[in-house]
Protein backbone atom coordinates (compact mmCIF):
# COMPACT_ATOMS: atom_id res chain seq x y z
CA UNK A 1 0.00 0.00 0.00
CA UNK A 2 2.72 2.38 0.96
CA UNK A 3 4.53 1.67 -2.30
CA UNK A 4 1.42 2.33 -4.26
CA UNK A 5 0.90 5.71 -2.59
CA UNK A 6 4.50 6.69 -3.24
CA UNK A 7 4.14 5.66 -6.89
CA UNK A 8 0.98 7.71 -7.29
CA UNK A 9 2.69 10.72 -5.68
CA UNK A 10 5.62 10.48 -8.08
CA UNK A 11 3.27 10.24 -11.05
CA UNK A 12 1.47 13.34 -9.84
CA UNK A 13 4.70 15.27 -9.55
CA UNK A 14 5.69 14.13 -13.03
CA UNK A 15 2.42 15.40 -14.46
CA UNK A 16 2.86 18.80 -12.77
CA UNK A 17 6.43 19.04 -14.09
CA UNK A 18 5.26 18.20 -17.59
CA UNK A 19 2.59 20.88 -17.36
CA UNK A 20 5.13 23.53 -16.32
CA UNK A 21 7.47 22.44 -19.10
CA UNK A 22 4.68 22.82 -21.67
CA UNK A 23 3.84 26.27 -20.37
CA UNK A 24 7.48 27.29 -20.56
CA UNK A 25 7.76 26.09 -24.19
CA UNK A 26 4.61 28.01 -25.15
CA UNK A 27 5.89 31.21 -23.50
CA UNK A 28 9.23 30.82 -25.26
CA UNK A 29 7.52 30.37 -28.64
CA UNK A 30 5.35 33.46 -28.12
CA UNK A 31 8.41 35.54 -27.19
CA UNK A 32 10.18 34.38 -30.31
CA UNK A 33 7.28 35.42 -32.54
CA UNK A 34 6.98 38.95 -31.06
CA UNK A 35 10.44 40.11 -32.16
CA UNK A 36 9.71 38.71 -35.59
CA UNK A 37 6.59 40.79 -35.83
CA UNK A 38 8.50 43.79 -34.54
CA UNK A 39 11.18 43.14 -37.10
CA UNK A 40 8.53 42.96 -39.81
CA UNK A 41 7.14 46.27 -38.64
CA UNK A 42 10.60 47.80 -38.78
CA UNK A 43 11.05 46.43 -42.26
CA UNK A 44 7.82 48.09 -43.38
CA UNK A 45 8.91 51.37 -41.88
CA UNK A 46 12.23 51.07 -43.66
CA UNK A 47 10.44 50.50 -46.94
CA UNK A 48 8.28 53.57 -46.35
CA UNK A 49 11.37 55.66 -45.66
CA UNK A 50 13.02 54.36 -48.77
CA UNK A 51 9.91 55.12 -50.78
CA UNK A 52 9.83 58.63 -49.37
CA UNK A 53 13.45 59.18 -50.30
CA UNK A 54 12.81 57.86 -53.78
CA UNK A 55 9.85 60.22 -54.14
CA UNK A 56 11.96 63.18 -53.06
CA UNK A 57 14.71 62.20 -55.45
CA UNK A 58 12.19 61.91 -58.24
CA UNK A 59 10.74 65.32 -57.42
CA UNK A 60 14.21 66.84 -57.39
CA UNK A 61 14.97 65.29 -60.75
CA UNK A 62 11.71 66.57 -62.19
CA UNK A 63 12.43 70.02 -60.82
CA UNK A 64 15.89 70.00 -62.31
CA UNK A 65 14.52 68.88 -65.66
CA UNK A 66 12.15 71.86 -65.67
CA UNK A 67 14.99 74.41 -65.28
CA UNK A 68 15.39 76.45 -68.47
CA UNK A 69 18.71 76.55 -70.23
CA UNK A 70 20.78 79.73 -70.17
CA UNK A 71 20.65 82.06 -73.15
CA UNK A 72 23.42 82.19 -75.70
CA UNK A 73 25.69 85.25 -75.68
CA UNK A 74 24.00 86.67 -78.76
CA UNK A 75 20.51 86.21 -77.30
CA UNK A 76 21.64 87.68 -74.00
CA UNK A 77 22.87 90.76 -75.88
CA UNK A 78 19.48 91.08 -77.60
CA UNK A 79 17.72 91.03 -74.23
CA UNK A 80 20.16 93.65 -72.91
CA UNK A 81 19.48 95.90 -75.91
CA UNK A 82 15.73 95.52 -75.46
CA UNK A 83 16.07 96.65 -71.86
CA UNK A 84 18.21 99.67 -72.79
CA UNK A 85 15.85 100.83 -75.54
CA UNK A 86 12.82 100.61 -73.27
CA UNK A 87 14.60 102.42 -70.45
CA UNK A 88 15.72 105.19 -72.82
CA UNK A 89 12.18 105.71 -74.15
CA UNK A 90 10.79 105.88 -70.62
CA UNK A 91 13.44 108.41 -69.52
CA UNK A 92 12.89 110.68 -72.52
CA UNK A 93 9.10 110.47 -72.24
CA UNK A 94 9.18 111.46 -68.58
CA UNK A 95 11.18 114.54 -69.53
CA UNK A 96 8.59 115.36 -72.19
CA UNK A 97 5.76 115.08 -69.70
CA UNK A 98 7.30 117.83 -67.59
CA UNK A 99 9.10 120.02 -70.17
CA UNK A 100 6.88 119.97 -73.28
CA UNK A 101 4.48 122.85 -73.96
CA UNK A 102 2.40 120.78 -76.41
CA UNK A 103 -0.54 118.70 -75.23
CA UNK A 104 -0.09 116.39 -78.20
CA UNK A 105 3.53 115.77 -77.30
CA UNK A 106 2.61 115.19 -73.66
CA UNK A 107 -0.09 112.67 -74.65
CA UNK A 108 2.41 110.87 -76.88
CA UNK A 109 4.92 110.84 -74.02
CA UNK A 110 2.36 109.33 -71.66
CA UNK A 111 1.72 106.50 -74.08
CA UNK A 112 5.47 105.93 -74.35
CA UNK A 113 5.80 105.64 -70.58
CA UNK A 114 2.88 103.22 -70.32
CA UNK A 115 3.79 100.98 -73.26
CA UNK A 116 7.54 100.86 -72.71
CA UNK A 117 7.14 100.24 -68.99
CA UNK A 118 5.01 97.21 -69.82
CA UNK A 119 7.52 96.06 -72.46
CA UNK A 120 10.40 96.49 -70.02
CA UNK A 121 8.53 94.36 -67.49
CA UNK A 122 8.32 91.50 -70.01
CA UNK A 123 12.04 91.79 -70.75
CA UNK A 124 12.82 91.71 -67.01
CA UNK A 125 10.62 88.66 -66.53
CA UNK A 126 12.39 86.77 -69.31
CA UNK A 127 15.80 87.83 -68.03
CA UNK A 128 15.04 86.68 -64.50
CA UNK A 129 13.84 83.29 -65.73
CA UNK A 130 17.11 82.81 -67.64
CA UNK A 131 19.49 84.21 -65.04
CA UNK A 132 20.38 87.36 -67.01
CA UNK A 133 21.29 90.42 -64.94
CA UNK A 134 19.92 93.52 -66.65
CA UNK A 135 21.36 97.04 -66.28
CA UNK A 136 19.61 99.33 -63.82
CA UNK A 137 20.59 102.57 -65.57
CA UNK A 138 21.20 103.87 -69.07
CA UNK A 139 24.47 103.16 -70.82
CA UNK A 140 26.82 106.01 -71.80
CA UNK A 141 25.34 106.59 -75.25
CA UNK A 142 21.70 106.73 -74.12
CA UNK A 143 22.58 108.85 -71.09
CA UNK A 144 24.36 111.42 -73.28
CA UNK A 145 21.24 111.77 -75.44
CA UNK A 146 19.04 112.14 -72.37
CA UNK A 147 21.31 114.85 -70.94
CA UNK A 148 21.24 116.85 -74.18
CA UNK A 149 17.46 116.58 -74.31
CA UNK A 150 17.11 117.68 -70.70
CA UNK A 151 19.06 120.87 -71.46
CA UNK A 152 16.45 122.03 -74.02
CA UNK A 153 13.11 123.72 -73.48
CA UNK A 154 10.10 125.05 -75.39
CA UNK A 155 9.74 124.29 -79.08
CA UNK A 156 13.38 123.22 -79.33
CA UNK A 157 12.68 120.49 -76.82
CA UNK A 158 9.54 119.29 -78.62
CA UNK A 159 11.30 119.17 -82.02
CA UNK A 160 14.31 117.32 -80.64
CA UNK A 161 12.26 114.91 -78.56
CA UNK A 162 10.01 113.94 -81.47
CA UNK A 163 12.94 113.71 -83.92
CA UNK A 164 15.16 111.71 -81.57
CA UNK A 165 13.11 109.61 -79.13
CA UNK A 166 10.01 109.66 -81.32
CA UNK A 167 11.33 108.88 -84.82
CA UNK A 168 15.04 107.97 -84.83
CA UNK A 169 15.05 105.75 -81.74
CA UNK A 170 11.89 103.91 -82.77
CA UNK A 171 13.38 103.23 -86.22
CA UNK A 172 16.47 101.82 -84.50
CA UNK A 173 14.28 99.78 -82.15
CA UNK A 174 12.23 98.48 -85.09
CA UNK A 175 15.36 97.24 -86.90
CA UNK A 176 16.70 95.57 -83.74
CA UNK A 177 13.45 93.74 -83.03
CA UNK A 178 13.07 92.63 -86.64
CA UNK A 179 16.55 91.09 -86.57
CA UNK A 180 15.88 89.49 -83.19
CA UNK A 181 12.65 87.98 -84.45
CA UNK A 182 14.49 86.14 -87.21
CA UNK A 183 17.96 85.56 -85.75
CA UNK A 184 17.52 84.85 -82.05
CA UNK A 185 18.18 81.22 -81.16
CA UNK A 186 15.84 81.07 -78.19
CA UNK A 187 12.11 80.78 -79.07
CA UNK A 188 11.06 82.94 -76.12
CA UNK A 189 13.35 85.76 -77.21
CA UNK A 190 11.96 85.54 -80.73
CA UNK A 191 8.40 85.55 -79.37
CA UNK A 192 9.08 88.62 -77.22
CA UNK A 193 10.50 90.48 -80.19
CA UNK A 194 7.46 89.51 -82.28
CA UNK A 195 5.06 90.80 -79.59
CA UNK A 196 6.92 94.09 -79.18
CA UNK A 197 7.48 94.91 -82.85
CA UNK A 198 3.87 95.96 -83.72
CA UNK A 199 3.80 98.30 -80.71
CA UNK A 200 7.04 99.96 -81.79
CA UNK A 201 5.72 100.32 -85.34
CA UNK A 202 2.59 102.03 -84.04
CA UNK A 203 4.75 104.38 -81.96
CA UNK A 204 6.88 105.17 -85.02
CA UNK A 205 3.87 106.04 -87.17
CA UNK A 206 2.46 108.34 -84.49
CA UNK A 207 5.85 109.96 -83.93
CA UNK A 208 6.38 110.64 -87.65
CA UNK A 209 3.03 112.39 -87.93
CA UNK A 210 3.54 114.39 -84.76
CA UNK A 211 7.09 115.30 -85.75
CA UNK A 212 5.81 116.81 -89.00
CA UNK A 213 3.39 118.94 -87.00
CA UNK A 214 6.08 120.24 -84.65
CA UNK A 215 8.46 120.93 -87.54
CA UNK A 216 5.76 122.84 -89.48
CA UNK A 217 4.87 124.84 -86.40
CA UNK A 218 8.49 125.82 -85.97
CA UNK A 219 8.81 126.83 -89.65
CA UNK A 220 5.72 129.01 -89.45
CA UNK A 221 7.04 130.70 -86.33
CA UNK A 222 10.39 131.39 -87.96
CA UNK A 223 8.67 132.65 -91.12
CA UNK A 224 6.50 135.14 -89.25
CA UNK A 225 9.55 136.30 -87.29
CA UNK A 226 11.49 136.82 -90.47
CA UNK A 227 8.60 138.78 -92.10
CA UNK A 228 8.54 141.48 -89.45
CA UNK A 229 11.68 143.35 -90.61
CA UNK A 230 10.34 143.51 -94.18
CA UNK A 231 7.21 145.29 -93.00
CA UNK A 232 9.28 147.81 -91.11
CA UNK A 233 11.25 148.63 -94.20
C-alpha positions as CSV (number, residue, x, y, z in Angstrom):
1,X,0.0,0.0,0.0
2,X,2.7,2.4,1.0
3,X,4.5,1.7,-2.3
4,X,1.4,2.3,-4.3
5,X,0.9,5.7,-2.6
6,X,4.5,6.7,-3.2
7,X,4.1,5.7,-6.9
8,X,1.0,7.7,-7.3
9,X,2.7,10.7,-5.7
10,X,5.6,10.5,-8.1
11,X,3.3,10.2,-11.0
12,X,1.5,13.3,-9.8
13,X,4.7,15.3,-9.6
14,X,5.7,14.1,-13.0
15,X,2.4,15.4,-14.5
16,X,2.9,18.8,-12.8
17,X,6.4,19.0,-14.1
18,X,5.3,18.2,-17.6
19,X,2.6,20.9,-17.4
20,X,5.1,23.5,-16.3
21,X,7.5,22.4,-19.1
22,X,4.7,22.8,-21.7
23,X,3.8,26.3,-20.4
24,X,7.5,27.3,-20.6
25,X,7.8,26.1,-24.2
26,X,4.6,28.0,-25.1
27,X,5.9,31.2,-23.5
28,X,9.2,30.8,-25.3
29,X,7.5,30.4,-28.6
30,X,5.4,33.5,-28.1
31,X,8.4,35.5,-27.2
32,X,10.2,34.4,-30.3
33,X,7.3,35.4,-32.5
34,X,7.0,38.9,-31.1
35,X,10.4,40.1,-32.2
36,X,9.7,38.7,-35.6
37,X,6.6,40.8,-35.8
38,X,8.5,43.8,-34.5
39,X,11.2,43.1,-37.1
40,X,8.5,43.0,-39.8
41,X,7.1,46.3,-38.6
42,X,10.6,47.8,-38.8
43,X,11.0,46.4,-42.3
44,X,7.8,48.1,-43.4
45,X,8.9,51.4,-41.9
46,X,12.2,51.1,-43.7
47,X,10.4,50.5,-46.9
48,X,8.3,53.6,-46.4
49,X,11.4,55.7,-45.7
50,X,13.0,54.4,-48.8
51,X,9.9,55.1,-50.8
52,X,9.8,58.6,-49.4
53,X,13.4,59.2,-50.3
54,X,12.8,57.9,-53.8
55,X,9.8,60.2,-54.1
56,X,12.0,63.2,-53.1
57,X,14.7,62.2,-55.4
58,X,12.2,61.9,-58.2
59,X,10.7,65.3,-57.4
60,X,14.2,66.8,-57.4
61,X,15.0,65.3,-60.8
62,X,11.7,66.6,-62.2
63,X,12.4,70.0,-60.8
64,X,15.9,70.0,-62.3
65,X,14.5,68.9,-65.7
66,X,12.2,71.9,-65.7
67,X,15.0,74.4,-65.3
68,X,15.4,76.4,-68.5
69,X,18.7,76.6,-70.2
70,X,20.8,79.7,-70.2
71,X,20.6,82.1,-73.1
72,X,23.4,82.2,-75.7
73,X,25.7,85.2,-75.7
74,X,24.0,86.7,-78.8
75,X,20.5,86.2,-77.3
76,X,21.6,87.7,-74.0
77,X,22.9,90.8,-75.9
78,X,19.5,91.1,-77.6
79,X,17.7,91.0,-74.2
80,X,20.2,93.7,-72.9
81,X,19.5,95.9,-75.9
82,X,15.7,95.5,-75.5
83,X,16.1,96.7,-71.9
84,X,18.2,99.7,-72.8
85,X,15.9,100.8,-75.5
86,X,12.8,100.6,-73.3
87,X,14.6,102.4,-70.4
88,X,15.7,105.2,-72.8
89,X,12.2,105.7,-74.2
90,X,10.8,105.9,-70.6
91,X,13.4,108.4,-69.5
92,X,12.9,110.7,-72.5
93,X,9.1,110.5,-72.2
94,X,9.2,111.5,-68.6
95,X,11.2,114.5,-69.5
96,X,8.6,115.4,-72.2
97,X,5.8,115.1,-69.7
98,X,7.3,117.8,-67.6
99,X,9.1,120.0,-70.2
100,X,6.9,120.0,-73.3
101,X,4.5,122.8,-74.0
102,X,2.4,120.8,-76.4
103,X,-0.5,118.7,-75.2
104,X,-0.1,116.4,-78.2
105,X,3.5,115.8,-77.3
106,X,2.6,115.2,-73.7
107,X,-0.1,112.7,-74.7
108,X,2.4,110.9,-76.9
109,X,4.9,110.8,-74.0
110,X,2.4,109.3,-71.7
111,X,1.7,106.5,-74.1
112,X,5.5,105.9,-74.3
113,X,5.8,105.6,-70.6
114,X,2.9,103.2,-70.3
115,X,3.8,101.0,-73.3
116,X,7.5,100.9,-72.7
117,X,7.1,100.2,-69.0
118,X,5.0,97.2,-69.8
119,X,7.5,96.1,-72.5
120,X,10.4,96.5,-70.0
121,X,8.5,94.4,-67.5
122,X,8.3,91.5,-70.0
123,X,12.0,91.8,-70.7
124,X,12.8,91.7,-67.0
125,X,10.6,88.7,-66.5
126,X,12.4,86.8,-69.3
127,X,15.8,87.8,-68.0
128,X,15.0,86.7,-64.5
129,X,13.8,83.3,-65.7
130,X,17.1,82.8,-67.6
131,X,19.5,84.2,-65.0
132,X,20.4,87.4,-67.0
133,X,21.3,90.4,-64.9
134,X,19.9,93.5,-66.7
135,X,21.4,97.0,-66.3
136,X,19.6,99.3,-63.8
137,X,20.6,102.6,-65.6
138,X,21.2,103.9,-69.1
139,X,24.5,103.2,-70.8
140,X,26.8,106.0,-71.8
141,X,25.3,106.6,-75.3
142,X,21.7,106.7,-74.1
143,X,22.6,108.8,-71.1
144,X,24.4,111.4,-73.3
145,X,21.2,111.8,-75.4
146,X,19.0,112.1,-72.4
147,X,21.3,114.8,-70.9
148,X,21.2,116.9,-74.2
149,X,17.5,116.6,-74.3
150,X,17.1,117.7,-70.7
151,X,19.1,120.9,-71.5
152,X,16.5,122.0,-74.0
153,X,13.1,123.7,-73.5
154,X,10.1,125.1,-75.4
155,X,9.7,124.3,-79.1
156,X,13.4,123.2,-79.3
157,X,12.7,120.5,-76.8
158,X,9.5,119.3,-78.6
159,X,11.3,119.2,-82.0
160,X,14.3,117.3,-80.6
161,X,12.3,114.9,-78.6
162,X,10.0,113.9,-81.5
163,X,12.9,113.7,-83.9
164,X,15.2,111.7,-81.6
165,X,13.1,109.6,-79.1
166,X,10.0,109.7,-81.3
167,X,11.3,108.9,-84.8
168,X,15.0,108.0,-84.8
169,X,15.1,105.8,-81.7
170,X,11.9,103.9,-82.8
171,X,13.4,103.2,-86.2
172,X,16.5,101.8,-84.5
173,X,14.3,99.8,-82.2
174,X,12.2,98.5,-85.1
175,X,15.4,97.2,-86.9
176,X,16.7,95.6,-83.7
177,X,13.4,93.7,-83.0
178,X,13.1,92.6,-86.6
179,X,16.6,91.1,-86.6
180,X,15.9,89.5,-83.2
181,X,12.7,88.0,-84.5
182,X,14.5,86.1,-87.2
183,X,18.0,85.6,-85.8
184,X,17.5,84.9,-82.1
185,X,18.2,81.2,-81.2
186,X,15.8,81.1,-78.2
187,X,12.1,80.8,-79.1
188,X,11.1,82.9,-76.1
189,X,13.4,85.8,-77.2
190,X,12.0,85.5,-80.7
191,X,8.4,85.6,-79.4
192,X,9.1,88.6,-77.2
193,X,10.5,90.5,-80.2
194,X,7.5,89.5,-82.3
195,X,5.1,90.8,-79.6
196,X,6.9,94.1,-79.2
197,X,7.5,94.9,-82.8
198,X,3.9,96.0,-83.7
199,X,3.8,98.3,-80.7
200,X,7.0,100.0,-81.8
201,X,5.7,100.3,-85.3
202,X,2.6,102.0,-84.0
203,X,4.7,104.4,-82.0
204,X,6.9,105.2,-85.0
205,X,3.9,106.0,-87.2
206,X,2.5,108.3,-84.5
207,X,5.9,110.0,-83.9
208,X,6.4,110.6,-87.6
209,X,3.0,112.4,-87.9
210,X,3.5,114.4,-84.8
211,X,7.1,115.3,-85.8
212,X,5.8,116.8,-89.0
213,X,3.4,118.9,-87.0
214,X,6.1,120.2,-84.6
215,X,8.5,120.9,-87.5
216,X,5.8,122.8,-89.5
217,X,4.9,124.8,-86.4
218,X,8.5,125.8,-86.0
219,X,8.8,126.8,-89.7
220,X,5.7,129.0,-89.4
221,X,7.0,130.7,-86.3
222,X,10.4,131.4,-88.0
223,X,8.7,132.7,-91.1
224,X,6.5,135.1,-89.2
225,X,9.5,136.3,-87.3
226,X,11.5,136.8,-90.5
227,X,8.6,138.8,-92.1
228,X,8.5,141.5,-89.4
229,X,11.7,143.3,-90.6
230,X,10.3,143.5,-94.2
231,X,7.2,145.3,-93.0
232,X,9.3,147.8,-91.1
233,X,11.3,148.6,-94.2
